[in-house]
Each structure stands twice: as C-alpha cells, then as structure tokens.
Amino acid sequence: MEALAGTSGIATAPVDRAERRREAWRRIVVRQVASLCARAQGSDAAAQDAAARAGRLAALLELEEKGVLRAR
C-alpha cells in the first residue's frame, strides 16, 4: 500500500503543477484586462490601444476557459 501512495503522489504532481500554472495565468490575464480597461476610458490613441489589448486578452481568457487554448 505504501508504494502505491508514493506512486500516486508522483503521478498527480504534473497535474497539480499544470492546474496551478493555469490558475496563475488566469489571474494575470484578468488583472491585465482590468488595468487596460481602466486606461481605455478615453478617446486618445493610448486609450484605444489599451481597449484593443483588453479585448484580445479577454478573448484569450475565454478560449482558455473553453479548453481551446492551453496555458504554457
């Protein structure tokens, strides 16, 4: 039994690491989108660029949540 417990712990480690990486990626993207949206409250070129970037990041986050895109 002890050998199985050790083996199963090793087998789940990559899954846990991948999930932690996905969660970290989501938190980063959500933070970036929020920041860009806050800066996009204007009509100048910088605000338009921020709005476009926020849109792209939001689309990436949506794709990742659907499982279409993998977090690296």
Predicted model as a PDB file, atoms N, CA, C, CB and O in Angstrom, pLDDT in the B-factor column:
MODEL        1                                                                  
ATOM      1  N   MET A   1       0.810  -1.191   0.000  1.00 44.00           N  
ATOM      2  CA  MET A   1       0.000   0.000   0.000  1.00 44.00           C  
ATOM      3  C   MET A   1       0.854   1.255   0.000  1.00 44.00           C  
ATOM      4  CB  MET A   1      -0.922  -0.002   1.185  1.00 44.00           C  
ATOM      5  O   MET A   1       0.551   2.222  -0.698  1.00 44.00           O  
ATOM      6  N   GLU A   2       1.903   1.234   0.771  1.00 43.00           N  
ATOM      7  CA  GLU A   2       2.752   2.416   0.877  1.00 43.00           C  
ATOM      8  C   GLU A   2       3.367   2.779  -0.463  1.00 43.00           C  
ATOM      9  CB  GLU A   2       3.847   2.189   1.903  1.00 43.00           C  
ATOM     10  O   GLU A   2       3.495   3.958  -0.796  1.00 43.00           O  
ATOM     11  N   ALA A   3       3.752   1.755  -1.238  1.00 46.00           N  
ATOM     12  CA  ALA A   3       4.344   2.001  -2.556  1.00 46.00           C  
ATOM     13  C   ALA A   3       3.330   2.660  -3.479  1.00 46.00           C  
ATOM     14  CB  ALA A   3       4.854   0.687  -3.177  1.00 46.00           C  
ATOM     15  O   ALA A   3       3.691   3.534  -4.267  1.00 46.00           O  
ATOM     16  N   LEU A   4       2.071   2.254  -3.393  1.00 46.00           N  
ATOM     17  CA  LEU A   4       1.039   2.862  -4.229  1.00 46.00           C  
ATOM     18  C   LEU A   4       0.815   4.319  -3.867  1.00 46.00           C  
ATOM     19  CB  LEU A   4      -0.263   2.092  -4.103  1.00 46.00           C  
ATOM     20  O   LEU A   4       0.627   5.160  -4.746  1.00 46.00           O  
ATOM     21  N   ALA A   5       0.835   4.614  -2.599  1.00 48.00           N  
ATOM     22  CA  ALA A   5       0.625   6.001  -2.163  1.00 48.00           C  
ATOM     23  C   ALA A   5       1.740   6.888  -2.695  1.00 48.00           C  
ATOM     24  CB  ALA A   5       0.556   6.092  -0.619  1.00 48.00           C  
ATOM     25  O   ALA A   5       1.480   8.001  -3.151  1.00 48.00           O  
ATOM     26  N   GLY A   6       2.964   6.415  -2.642  1.00 49.00           N  
ATOM     27  CA  GLY A   6       4.082   7.198  -3.163  1.00 49.00           C  
ATOM     28  C   GLY A   6       3.987   7.378  -4.659  1.00 49.00           C  
ATOM     29  O   GLY A   6       4.275   8.461  -5.168  1.00 49.00           O  
ATOM     30  N   THR A   7       3.590   6.345  -5.374  1.00 51.00           N  
ATOM     31  CA  THR A   7       3.468   6.408  -6.828  1.00 51.00           C  
ATOM     32  C   THR A   7       2.356   7.359  -7.232  1.00 51.00           C  
ATOM     33  CB  THR A   7       3.208   5.017  -7.408  1.00 51.00           C  
ATOM     34  O   THR A   7       2.524   8.159  -8.152  1.00 51.00           O  
ATOM     35  N   SER A   8       1.221   7.278  -6.551  1.00 50.00           N  
ATOM     36  CA  SER A   8       0.111   8.152  -6.932  1.00 50.00           C  
ATOM     37  C   SER A   8       0.446   9.615  -6.650  1.00 50.00           C  
ATOM     38  CB  SER A   8      -1.170   7.750  -6.184  1.00 50.00           C  
ATOM     39  O   SER A   8      -0.014  10.497  -7.375  1.00 50.00           O  
ATOM     40  N   GLY A   9       1.218   9.885  -5.636  1.00 50.00           N  
ATOM     41  CA  GLY A   9       1.634  11.257  -5.357  1.00 50.00           C  
ATOM     42  C   GLY A   9       2.494  11.821  -6.461  1.00 50.00           C  
ATOM     43  O   GLY A   9       2.384  12.997  -6.807  1.00 50.00           O  
ATOM     44  N   ILE A  10       3.351  10.985  -7.014  1.00 52.00           N  
ATOM     45  CA  ILE A  10       4.205  11.416  -8.112  1.00 52.00           C  
ATOM     46  C   ILE A  10       3.379  11.618  -9.377  1.00 52.00           C  
ATOM     47  CB  ILE A  10       5.326  10.393  -8.359  1.00 52.00           C  
ATOM     48  O   ILE A  10       3.619  12.559 -10.133  1.00 52.00           O  
ATOM     49  N   ALA A  11       2.418  10.749  -9.607  1.00 53.00           N  
ATOM     50  CA  ALA A  11       1.603  10.824 -10.816  1.00 53.00           C  
ATOM     51  C   ALA A  11       0.742  12.084 -10.839  1.00 53.00           C  
ATOM     52  CB  ALA A  11       0.719   9.590 -10.929  1.00 53.00           C  
ATOM     53  O   ALA A  11       0.485  12.624 -11.915  1.00 53.00           O  
ATOM     54  N   THR A  12       0.297  12.560  -9.695  1.00 57.00           N  
ATOM     55  CA  THR A  12      -0.565  13.738  -9.673  1.00 57.00           C  
ATOM     56  C   THR A  12       0.220  15.047  -9.660  1.00 57.00           C  
ATOM     57  CB  THR A  12      -1.471  13.682  -8.472  1.00 57.00           C  
ATOM     58  O   THR A  12      -0.357  16.106  -9.905  1.00 57.00           O  
ATOM     59  N   ALA A  13       1.499  14.997  -9.385  1.00 70.00           N  
ATOM     60  CA  ALA A  13       2.290  16.228  -9.310  1.00 70.00           C  
ATOM     61  C   ALA A  13       2.243  17.047 -10.597  1.00 70.00           C  
ATOM     62  CB  ALA A  13       3.723  15.893  -8.982  1.00 70.00           C  
ATOM     63  O   ALA A  13       2.041  18.258 -10.513  1.00 70.00           O  
ATOM     64  N   PRO A  14       2.419  16.458 -11.792  1.00 73.00           N  
ATOM     65  CA  PRO A  14       2.345  17.268 -13.014  1.00 73.00           C  
ATOM     66  C   PRO A  14       0.966  17.887 -13.219  1.00 73.00           C  
ATOM     67  CB  PRO A  14       2.704  16.421 -14.222  1.00 73.00           C  
ATOM     68  O   PRO A  14       0.860  19.011 -13.710  1.00 73.00           O  
ATOM     69  N   VAL A  15      -0.088  17.165 -12.849  1.00 75.00           N  
ATOM     70  CA  VAL A  15      -1.439  17.703 -12.990  1.00 75.00           C  
ATOM     71  C   VAL A  15      -1.613  18.912 -12.077  1.00 75.00           C  
ATOM     72  CB  VAL A  15      -2.497  16.622 -12.667  1.00 75.00           C  
ATOM     73  O   VAL A  15      -2.142  19.941 -12.497  1.00 75.00           O  
ATOM     74  N   ASP A  16      -1.168  18.788 -10.829  1.00 87.00           N  
ATOM     75  CA  ASP A  16      -1.282  19.897  -9.901  1.00 87.00           C  
ATOM     76  C   ASP A  16      -0.493  21.103 -10.394  1.00 87.00           C  
ATOM     77  CB  ASP A  16      -0.802  19.482  -8.516  1.00 87.00           C  
ATOM     78  O   ASP A  16      -0.957  22.239 -10.301  1.00 87.00           O  
ATOM     79  N   ARG A  17       0.693  20.851 -10.916  1.00 86.00           N  
ATOM     80  CA  ARG A  17       1.535  21.927 -11.418  1.00 86.00           C  
ATOM     81  C   ARG A  17       0.869  22.621 -12.614  1.00 86.00           C  
ATOM     82  CB  ARG A  17       2.919  21.383 -11.815  1.00 86.00           C  
ATOM     83  O   ARG A  17       0.882  23.848 -12.716  1.00 86.00           O  
ATOM     84  N   ALA A  18       0.288  21.823 -13.512  1.00 83.00           N  
ATOM     85  CA  ALA A  18      -0.385  22.382 -14.682  1.00 83.00           C  
ATOM     86  C   ALA A  18      -1.592  23.225 -14.257  1.00 83.00           C  
ATOM     87  CB  ALA A  18      -0.827  21.255 -15.638  1.00 83.00           C  
ATOM     88  O   ALA A  18      -1.824  24.307 -14.797  1.00 83.00           O  
ATOM     89  N   GLU A  19      -2.343  22.723 -13.298  1.00 84.00           N  
ATOM     90  CA  GLU A  19      -3.508  23.479 -12.826  1.00 84.00           C  
ATOM     91  C   GLU A  19      -3.082  24.772 -12.138  1.00 84.00           C  
ATOM     92  CB  GLU A  19      -4.349  22.625 -11.865  1.00 84.00           C  
ATOM     93  O   GLU A  19      -3.709  25.813 -12.334  1.00 84.00           O  
ATOM     94  N   ARG A  20      -2.031  24.718 -11.340  1.00 88.00           N  
ATOM     95  CA  ARG A  20      -1.532  25.945 -10.697  1.00 88.00           C  
ATOM     96  C   ARG A  20      -1.073  26.947 -11.752  1.00 88.00           C  
ATOM     97  CB  ARG A  20      -0.367  25.622  -9.724  1.00 88.00           C  
ATOM     98  O   ARG A  20      -1.302  28.148 -11.609  1.00 88.00           O  
ATOM     99  N   ARG A  21      -0.429  26.462 -12.805  1.00 86.00           N  
ATOM    100  CA  ARG A  21       0.034  27.342 -13.875  1.00 86.00           C  
ATOM    101  C   ARG A  21      -1.164  27.991 -14.583  1.00 86.00           C  
ATOM    102  CB  ARG A  21       0.902  26.552 -14.890  1.00 86.00           C  
ATOM    103  O   ARG A  21      -1.138  29.183 -14.888  1.00 86.00           O  
ATOM    104  N   ARG A  22      -2.218  27.193 -14.843  1.00 83.00           N  
ATOM    105  CA  ARG A  22      -3.426  27.736 -15.477  1.00 83.00           C  
ATOM    106  C   ARG A  22      -4.073  28.800 -14.603  1.00 83.00           C  
ATOM    107  CB  ARG A  22      -4.432  26.616 -15.766  1.00 83.00           C  
ATOM    108  O   ARG A  22      -4.463  29.862 -15.089  1.00 83.00           O  
ATOM    109  N   GLU A  23      -4.184  28.511 -13.319  1.00 86.00           N  
ATOM    110  CA  GLU A  23      -4.788  29.485 -12.398  1.00 86.00           C  
ATOM    111  C   GLU A  23      -3.967  30.765 -12.344  1.00 86.00           C  
ATOM    112  CB  GLU A  23      -4.918  28.887 -10.988  1.00 86.00           C  
ATOM    113  O   GLU A  23      -4.530  31.859 -12.341  1.00 86.00           O  
ATOM    114  N   ALA A  24      -2.659  30.643 -12.300  1.00 88.00           N  
ATOM    115  CA  ALA A  24      -1.797  31.831 -12.277  1.00 88.00           C  
ATOM    116  C   ALA A  24      -1.970  32.621 -13.567  1.00 88.00           C  
ATOM    117  CB  ALA A  24      -0.310  31.433 -12.082  1.00 88.00           C  
ATOM    118  O   ALA A  24      -2.032  33.850 -13.543  1.00 88.00           O  
ATOM    119  N   TRP A  25      -2.047  31.921 -14.686  1.00 84.00           N  
ATOM    120  CA  TRP A  25      -2.225  32.592 -15.985  1.00 84.00           C  
ATOM    121  C   TRP A  25      -3.542  33.352 -16.001  1.00 84.00           C  
ATOM    122  CB  TRP A  25      -2.182  31.566 -17.151  1.00 84.00           C  
ATOM    123  O   TRP A  25      -3.600  34.495 -16.455  1.00 84.00           O  
ATOM    124  N   ARG A  26      -4.600  32.716 -15.505  1.00 83.00           N  
ATOM    125  CA  ARG A  26      -5.915  33.391 -15.464  1.00 83.00           C  
ATOM    126  C   ARG A  26      -5.863  34.646 -14.601  1.00 83.00           C  
ATOM    127  CB  ARG A  26      -6.999  32.433 -14.925  1.00 83.00           C  
ATOM    128  O   ARG A  26      -6.377  35.696 -14.988  1.00 83.00           O  
ATOM    129  N   ARG A  27      -5.236  34.532 -13.427  1.00 87.00           N  
ATOM    130  CA  ARG A  27      -5.162  35.709 -12.545  1.00 87.00           C  
ATOM    131  C   ARG A  27      -4.410  36.846 -13.216  1.00 87.00           C  
ATOM    132  CB  ARG A  27      -4.481  35.346 -11.215  1.00 87.00           C  
ATOM    133  O   ARG A  27      -4.825  38.001 -13.128  1.00 87.00           O  
ATOM    134  N   ILE A  28      -3.311  36.531 -13.884  1.00 86.00           N  
ATOM    135  CA  ILE A  28      -2.521  37.560 -14.570  1.00 86.00           C  
ATOM    136  C   ILE A  28      -3.339  38.217 -15.666  1.00 86.00           C  
ATOM    137  CB  ILE A  28      -1.237  36.957 -15.160  1.00 86.00           C  
ATOM    138  O   ILE A  28      -3.364  39.443 -15.773  1.00 86.00           O  
ATOM    139  N   VAL A  29      -4.006  37.415 -16.478  1.00 81.00           N  
ATOM    140  CA  VAL A  29      -4.781  37.957 -17.596  1.00 81.00           C  
ATOM    141  C   VAL A  29      -5.933  38.811 -17.088  1.00 81.00           C  
ATOM    142  CB  VAL A  29      -5.315  36.824 -18.484  1.00 81.00           C  
ATOM    143  O   VAL A  29      -6.180  39.894 -17.620  1.00 81.00           O  
ATOM    144  N   VAL A  30      -6.632  38.346 -16.077  1.00 84.00           N  
ATOM    145  CA  VAL A  30      -7.751  39.122 -15.528  1.00 84.00           C  
ATOM    146  C   VAL A  30      -7.254  40.464 -14.997  1.00 84.00           C  
ATOM    147  CB  VAL A  30      -8.467  38.332 -14.404  1.00 84.00           C  
ATOM    148  O   VAL A  30      -7.888  41.497 -15.212  1.00 84.00           O  
ATOM    149  N   ARG A  31      -6.118  40.443 -14.302  1.00 86.00           N  
ATOM    150  CA  ARG A  31      -5.534  41.686 -13.785  1.00 86.00           C  
ATOM    151  C   ARG A  31      -5.157  42.639 -14.926  1.00 86.00           C  
ATOM    152  CB  ARG A  31      -4.293  41.374 -12.926  1.00 86.00           C  
ATOM    153  O   ARG A  31      -5.401  43.842 -14.837  1.00 86.00           O  
ATOM    154  N   GLN A  32      -4.558  42.094 -16.004  1.00 83.00           N  
ATOM    155  CA  GLN A  32      -4.174  42.915 -17.144  1.00 83.00           C  
ATOM    156  C   GLN A  32      -5.394  43.505 -17.835  1.00 83.00           C  
ATOM    157  CB  GLN A  32      -3.357  42.097 -18.133  1.00 83.00           C  
ATOM    158  O   GLN A  32      -5.394  44.678 -18.209  1.00 83.00           O  
ATOM    159  N   VAL A  33      -6.430  42.694 -18.005  1.00 82.00           N  
ATOM    160  CA  VAL A  33      -7.654  43.186 -18.640  1.00 82.00           C  
ATOM    161  C   VAL A  33      -8.255  44.323 -17.821  1.00 82.00           C  
ATOM    162  CB  VAL A  33      -8.680  42.045 -18.806  1.00 82.00           C  
ATOM    163  O   VAL A  33      -8.651  45.348 -18.375  1.00 82.00           O  
ATOM    164  N   ALA A  34      -8.322  44.146 -16.523  1.00 84.00           N  
ATOM    165  CA  ALA A  34      -8.879  45.190 -15.659  1.00 84.00           C  
ATOM    166  C   ALA A  34      -8.062  46.473 -15.757  1.00 84.00           C  
ATOM    167  CB  ALA A  34      -8.932  44.710 -14.201  1.00 84.00           C  
ATOM    168  O   ALA A  34      -8.624  47.566 -15.831  1.00 84.00           O  
ATOM    169  N   SER A  35      -6.750  46.345 -15.759  1.00 83.00           N  
ATOM    170  CA  SER A  35      -5.876  47.515 -15.867  1.00 83.00           C  
ATOM    171  C   SER A  35      -6.053  48.216 -17.206  1.00 83.00           C  
ATOM    172  CB  SER A  35      -4.415  47.107 -15.681  1.00 83.00           C  
ATOM    173  O   SER A  35      -6.146  49.442 -17.268  1.00 83.00           O  
ATOM    174  N   LEU A  36      -6.098  47.431 -18.274  1.00 82.00           N  
ATOM    175  CA  LEU A  36      -6.262  48.017 -19.607  1.00 82.00           C  
ATOM    176  C   LEU A  36      -7.630  48.671 -19.762  1.00 82.00           C  
ATOM    177  CB  LEU A  36      -6.071  46.949 -20.686  1.00 82.00           C  
ATOM    178  O   LEU A  36      -7.748  49.736 -20.369  1.00 82.00           O  
ATOM    179  N   CYS A  37      -8.642  48.050 -19.225  1.00 83.00           N  
ATOM    180  CA  CYS A  37      -9.985  48.650 -19.294  1.00 83.00           C  
ATOM    181  C   CYS A  37     -10.030  49.989 -18.561  1.00 83.00           C  
ATOM    182  CB  CYS A  37     -11.035  47.692 -18.698  1.00 83.00           C  
ATOM    183  O   CYS A  37     -10.678  50.931 -19.017  1.00 83.00           O  
ATOM    184  N   ALA A  38      -9.343  50.068 -17.431  1.00 82.00           N  
ATOM    185  CA  ALA A  38      -9.300  51.321 -16.674  1.00 82.00           C  
ATOM    186  C   ALA A  38      -8.604  52.413 -17.494  1.00 82.00           C  
ATOM    187  CB  ALA A  38      -8.572  51.116 -15.320  1.00 82.00           C  
ATOM    188  O   ALA A  38      -9.016  53.572 -17.459  1.00 82.00           O  
ATOM    189  N   ARG A  39      -7.554  52.045 -18.228  1.00 81.00           N  
ATOM    190  CA  ARG A  39      -6.842  53.027 -19.050  1.00 81.00           C  
ATOM    191  C   ARG A  39      -7.582  53.363 -20.333  1.00 81.00           C  
ATOM    192  CB  ARG A  39      -5.464  52.518 -19.385  1.00 81.00           C  
ATOM    193  O   ARG A  39      -7.303  54.389 -20.954  1.00 81.00           O  
ATOM    194  N   ALA A  40      -8.513  52.523 -20.738  1.00 80.00           N  
ATOM    195  CA  ALA A  40      -9.199  52.701 -22.016  1.00 80.00           C  
ATOM    196  C   ALA A  40     -10.350  53.699 -21.948  1.00 80.00           C  
ATOM    197  CB  ALA A  40      -9.716  51.378 -22.499  1.00 80.00           C  
ATOM    198  O   ALA A  40     -11.115  53.827 -22.903  1.00 80.00           O  
ATOM    199  N   GLN A  41     -10.475  54.394 -20.843  1.00 80.00           N  
ATOM    200  CA  GLN A  41     -11.574  55.342 -20.660  1.00 80.00           C  
ATOM    201  C   GLN A  41     -11.273  56.701 -21.284  1.00 80.00           C  
ATOM    202  CB  GLN A  41     -11.872  55.513 -19.182  1.00 80.00           C  
ATOM    203  O   GLN A  41     -11.400  57.725 -20.614  1.00 80.00           O  
ATOM    204  N   GLY A  42     -10.889  56.726 -22.510  1.00 78.00           N  
ATOM    205  CA  GLY A  42     -10.600  57.980 -23.194  1.00 78.00           C  
ATOM    206  C   GLY A  42     -10.694  57.788 -24.688  1.00 78.00           C  
ATOM    207  O   GLY A  42     -11.019  56.703 -25.171  1.00 78.00           O  
ATOM    208  N   SER A  43     -10.408  58.848 -25.416  1.00 81.00           N  
ATOM    209  CA  SER A  43     -10.514  58.763 -26.874  1.00 81.00           C  
ATOM    210  C   SER A  43      -9.155  58.927 -27.554  1.00 81.00           C  
ATOM    211  CB  SER A  43     -11.482  59.822 -27.391  1.00 81.00           C  
ATOM    212  O   SER A  43      -9.071  58.894 -28.782  1.00 81.00           O  
ATOM    213  N   ASP A  44      -8.095  59.101 -26.770  1.00 86.00           N  
ATOM    214  CA  ASP A  44      -6.777  59.264 -27.389  1.00 86.00           C  
ATOM    215  C   ASP A  44      -6.242  57.911 -27.870  1.00 86.00           C  
ATOM    216  CB  ASP A  44      -5.783  59.912 -26.391  1.00 86.00           C  
ATOM    217  O   ASP A  44      -6.829  56.865 -27.596  1.00 86.00           O  
ATOM    218  N   ALA A  45      -5.140  57.952 -28.579  1.00 88.00           N  
ATOM    219  CA  ALA A  45      -4.572  56.730 -29.171  1.00 88.00           C  
ATOM    220  C   ALA A  45      -4.181  55.705 -28.113  1.00 88.00           C  
ATOM    221  CB  ALA A  45      -3.354  57.076 -30.019  1.00 88.00           C  
ATOM    222  O   ALA A  45      -4.367  54.507 -28.325  1.00 88.00           O  
ATOM    223  N   ALA A  46      -3.646  56.147 -26.983  1.00 86.00           N  
ATOM    224  CA  ALA A  46      -3.241  55.224 -25.918  1.00 86.00           C  
ATOM    225  C   ALA A  46      -4.456  54.494 -25.349  1.00 86.00           C  
ATOM    226  CB  ALA A  46      -2.501  55.982 -24.795  1.00 86.00           C  
ATOM    227  O   ALA A  46      -4.390  53.298 -25.063  1.00 86.00           O  
ATOM    228  N   ALA A  47      -5.561  55.213 -25.185  1.00 85.00           N  
ATOM    229  CA  ALA A  47      -6.775  54.586 -24.662  1.00 85.00           C  
ATOM    230  C   ALA A  47      -7.337  53.583 -25.656  1.00 85.00           C  
ATOM    231  CB  ALA A  47      -7.831  55.646 -24.332  1.00 85.00           C  
ATOM    232  O   ALA A  47      -7.812  52.519 -25.260  1.00 85.00           O  
ATOM    233  N   GLN A  48      -7.291  53.906 -26.932  1.00 86.00           N  
ATOM    234  CA  GLN A  48      -7.781  52.983 -27.961  1.00 86.00           C  
ATOM    235  C   GLN A  48      -6.911  51.725 -28.009  1.00 86.00           C  
ATOM    236  CB  GLN A  48      -7.802  53.675 -29.347  1.00 86.00           C  
ATOM    237  O   GLN A  48      -7.417  50.614 -28.167  1.00 86.00           O  
ATOM    238  N   ASP A  49      -5.602  51.912 -27.872  1.00 87.00           N  
ATOM    239  CA  ASP A  49      -4.688  50.768 -27.841  1.00 87.00           C  
ATOM    240  C   ASP A  49      -4.976  49.889 -26.616  1.00 87.00           C  
ATOM    241  CB  ASP A  49      -3.211  51.251 -27.826  1.00 87.00           C  
ATOM    242  O   ASP A  49      -5.002  48.663 -26.715  1.00 87.00           O  
ATOM    243  N   ALA A  50      -5.188  50.525 -25.473  1.00 85.00           N  
ATOM    244  CA  ALA A  50      -5.486  49.770 -24.251  1.00 85.00           C  
ATOM    245  C   ALA A  50      -6.782  48.981 -24.405  1.00 85.00           C  
ATOM    246  CB  ALA A  50      -5.584  50.716 -23.041  1.00 85.00           C  
ATOM    247  O   ALA A  50      -6.874  47.838 -23.957  1.00 85.00           O  
ATOM    248  N   ALA A  51      -7.781  49.591 -25.038  1.00 85.00           N  
ATOM    249  CA  ALA A  51      -9.054  48.897 -25.245  1.00 85.00           C  
ATOM    250  C   ALA A  51      -8.877  47.695 -26.171  1.00 85.00           C  
ATOM    251  CB  ALA A  51     -10.102  49.860 -25.825  1.00 85.00           C  
ATOM    252  O   ALA A  51      -9.457  46.635 -25.935  1.00 85.00           O  
ATOM    253  N   ALA A  52      -8.081  47.860 -27.214  1.00 86.00           N  
ATOM    254  CA  ALA A  52      -7.838  46.755 -28.145  1.00 86.00           C  
ATOM    255  C   ALA A  52      -7.087  45.619 -27.444  1.00 86.00           C  
ATOM    256  CB  ALA A  52      -7.039  47.249 -29.374  1.00 86.00           C  
ATOM    257  O   ALA A  52      -7.413  44.447 -27.632  1.00 86.00           O  
ATOM    258  N   ARG A  53      -6.092  45.966 -26.645  1.00 85.00           N  
ATOM    259  CA  ARG A  53      -5.348  44.939 -25.913  1.00 85.00           C  
ATOM    260  C   ARG A  53      -6.239  44.212 -24.917  1.00 85.00           C  
ATOM    261  CB  ARG A  53      -4.157  45.561 -25.187  1.00 85.00           C  
ATOM    262  O   ARG A  53      -6.152  42.993 -24.768  1.00 85.00           O  
ATOM    263  N   ALA A  54      -7.086  44.955 -24.246  1.00 84.00           N  
ATOM    264  CA  ALA A  54      -8.006  44.339 -23.282  1.00 84.00           C  
ATOM    265  C   ALA A  54      -8.929  43.354 -23.990  1.00 84.00           C  
ATOM    266  CB  ALA A  54      -8.836  45.420 -22.549  1.00 84.00           C  
ATOM    267  O   ALA A  54      -9.206  42.271 -23.475  1.00 84.00           O  
ATOM    268  N   GLY A  55      -9.396  43.731 -25.156  1.00 85.00           N  
ATOM    269  CA  GLY A  55     -10.264  42.839 -25.918  1.00 85.00           C  
ATOM    270  C   GLY A  55      -9.563  41.558 -26.317  1.00 85.00           C  
ATOM    271  O   GLY A  55     -10.141  40.474 -26.232  1.00 85.00           O  
ATOM    272  N   ARG A  56      -8.311  41.677 -26.755  1.00 85.00           N  
ATOM    273  CA  ARG A  56      -7.546  40.487 -27.142  1.00 85.00           C  
ATOM    274  C   ARG A  56      -7.286  39.577 -25.935  1.00 85.00           C  
ATOM    275  CB  ARG A  56      -6.210  40.899 -27.790  1.00 85.00           C  
ATOM    276  O   ARG A  56      -7.418  38.357 -26.027  1.00 85.00           O  
ATOM    277  N   LEU A  57      -6.918  40.183 -24.812  1.00 81.00           N  
ATOM    278  CA  LEU A  57      -6.671  39.381 -23.609  1.00 81.00           C  
ATOM    279  C   LEU A  57      -7.947  38.699 -23.122  1.00 81.00           C  
ATOM    280  CB  LEU A  57      -6.091  40.258 -22.495  1.00 81.00           C  
ATOM    281  O   LEU A  57      -7.909  37.547 -22.689  1.00 81.00           O  
ATOM    282  N   ALA A  58      -9.063  39.397 -23.189  1.00 83.00           N  
ATOM    283  CA  ALA A  58     -10.331  38.805 -22.766  1.00 83.00           C  
ATOM    284  C   ALA A  58     -10.692  37.629 -23.674  1.00 83.00           C  
ATOM    285  CB  ALA A  58     -11.459  39.864 -22.779  1.00 83.00           C  
ATOM    286  O   ALA A  58     -11.193  36.611 -23.198  1.00 83.00           O  
ATOM    287  N   ALA A  59     -10.442  37.763 -24.973  1.00 85.00           N  
ATOM    288  CA  ALA A  59     -10.716  36.669 -25.907  1.00 85.00           C  
ATOM    289  C   ALA A  59      -9.826  35.468 -25.609  1.00 85.00           C  
ATOM    290  CB  ALA A  59     -10.508  37.134 -27.359  1.00 85.00           C  
ATOM    291  O   ALA A  59     -10.288  34.327 -25.656  1.00 85.00           O  
ATOM    292  N   LEU A  60      -8.547  35.717 -25.302  1.00 82.00           N  
ATOM    293  CA  LEU A  60      -7.642  34.623 -24.949  1.00 82.00           C  
ATOM    294  C   LEU A  60      -8.111  33.915 -23.684  1.00 82.00           C  
ATOM    295  CB  LEU A  60      -6.214  35.148 -24.762  1.00 82.00           C  
ATOM    296  O   LEU A  60      -8.079  32.687 -23.606  1.00 82.00           O  
ATOM    297  N   LEU A  61      -8.540  34.682 -22.705  1.00 80.00           N  
ATOM    298  CA  LEU A  61      -9.018  34.092 -21.449  1.00 80.00           C  
ATOM    299  C   LEU A  61     -10.248  33.230 -21.709  1.00 80.00           C  
ATOM    300  CB  LEU A  61      -9.344  35.194 -20.413  1.00 80.00           C  
ATOM    301  O   LEU A  61     -10.379  32.143 -21.147  1.00 80.00           O  
ATOM    302  N   GLU A  62     -11.140  33.711 -22.551  1.00 82.00           N  
ATOM    303  CA  GLU A  62     -12.347  32.943 -22.867  1.00 82.00           C  
ATOM    304  C   GLU A  62     -11.990  31.637 -23.587  1.00 82.00           C  
ATOM    305  CB  GLU A  62     -13.308  33.785 -23.734  1.00 82.00           C  
ATOM    306  O   GLU A  62     -12.561  30.589 -23.286  1.00 82.00           O  
ATOM    307  N   LEU A  63     -11.051  31.697 -24.535  1.00 84.00           N  
ATOM    308  CA  LEU A  63     -10.613  30.486 -25.239  1.00 84.00           C  
ATOM    309  C   LEU A  63      -9.985  29.489 -24.271  1.00 84.00           C  
ATOM    310  CB  LEU A  63      -9.613  30.843 -26.350  1.00 84.00           C  
ATOM    311  O   LEU A  63     -10.243  28.289 -24.358  1.00 84.00           O  
ATOM    312  N   GLU A  64      -9.162  29.983 -23.352  1.00 78.00           N  
ATOM    313  CA  GLU A  64      -8.511  29.104 -22.386  1.00 78.00           C  
ATOM    314  C   GLU A  64      -9.536  28.446 -21.474  1.00 78.00           C  
ATOM    315  CB  GLU A  64      -7.491  29.884 -21.555  1.00 78.00           C  
ATOM    316  O   GLU A  64      -9.409  27.266 -21.146  1.00 78.00           O  
ATOM    317  N   GLU A  65     -10.547  29.196 -21.066  1.00 78.00           N  
ATOM    318  CA  GLU A  65     -11.578  28.637 -20.201  1.00 78.00           C  
ATOM    319  C   GLU A  65     -12.382  27.553 -20.917  1.00 78.00           C  
ATOM    320  CB  GLU A  65     -12.508  29.741 -19.712  1.00 78.00           C  
ATOM    321  O   GLU A  65     -12.832  26.593 -20.291  1.00 78.00           O  
ATOM    322  N   LYS A  66     -12.563  27.708 -22.231  1.00 81.00           N  
ATOM    323  CA  LYS A  66     -13.294  26.705 -23.013  1.00 81.00           C  
ATOM    324  C   LYS A  66     -12.429  25.499 -23.324  1.00 81.00           C  
ATOM    325  CB  LYS A  66     -13.809  27.314 -24.310  1.00 81.00           C  
ATOM    326  O   LYS A  66     -12.935  24.483 -23.802  1.00 81.00           O  
ATOM    327  N   GLY A  67     -11.125  25.591 -23.059  1.00 79.00           N  
ATOM    328  CA  GLY A  67     -10.236  24.479 -23.321  1.00 79.00           C  
ATOM    329  C   GLY A  67      -9.634  24.488 -24.716  1.00 79.00           C  
ATOM    330  O   GLY A  67      -8.936  23.547 -25.094  1.00 79.00           O  
ATOM    331  N   VAL A  68      -9.896  25.542 -25.488  1.00 77.00           N  
ATOM    332  CA  VAL A  68      -9.371  25.647 -26.842  1.00 77.00           C  
ATOM    333  C   VAL A  68      -7.897  26.049 -26.822  1.00 77.00           C  
ATOM    334  CB  VAL A  68     -10.188  26.659 -27.654  1.00 77.00           C  
ATOM    335  O   VAL A  68      -7.131  25.655 -27.701  1.00 77.00           O  
ATOM    336  N   LEU A  69      -7.514  26.812 -25.846  1.00 66.00           N  
ATOM    337  CA  LEU A  69      -6.155  27.336 -25.733  1.00 66.00           C  
ATOM    338  C   LEU A  69      -5.512  26.781 -24.483  1.00 66.00           C  
ATOM    339  CB  LEU A  69      -6.148  28.882 -25.710  1.00 66.00           C  
ATOM    340  O   LEU A  69      -6.138  26.741 -23.424  1.00 66.00           O  
ATOM    341  N   ARG A  70      -4.268  26.353 -24.594  1.00 62.00           N  
ATOM    342  CA  ARG A  70      -3.546  25.835 -23.419  1.00 62.00           C  
ATOM    343  C   ARG A  70      -2.656  26.913 -22.843  1.00 62.00           C  
ATOM    344  CB  ARG A  70      -2.704  24.590 -23.786  1.00 62.00           C  
ATOM    345  O   ARG A  70      -1.975  27.624 -23.581  1.00 62.00           O  
ATOM    346  N   ALA A  71      -2.660  27.038 -21.540  1.00 53.00           N  
ATOM    347  CA  ALA A  71      -1.706  27.927 -20.866  1.00 53.00           C  
ATOM    348  C   ALA A  71      -0.347  27.260 -20.901  1.00 53.00           C  
ATOM    349  CB  ALA A  71      -2.142  28.240 -19.387  1.00 53.00           C  
ATOM    350  O   ALA A  71      -0.235  26.064 -20.630  1.00 53.00           O  
ATOM    351  N   ARG A  72       0.674  28.008 -21.228  1.00 56.00           N  
ATOM    352  CA  ARG A  72       2.011  27.424 -21.332  1.00 56.00           C  
ATOM    353  C   ARG A  72       2.789  27.586 -20.067  1.00 56.00           C  
ATOM    354  CB  ARG A  72       2.770  28.035 -22.466  1.00 56.00           C  
ATOM    355  O   ARG A  72       3.936  27.148 -19.988  1.00 56.00           O  
TER     356      ARG A  72                                                      
ENDMDL                                                                          
END                                                                             
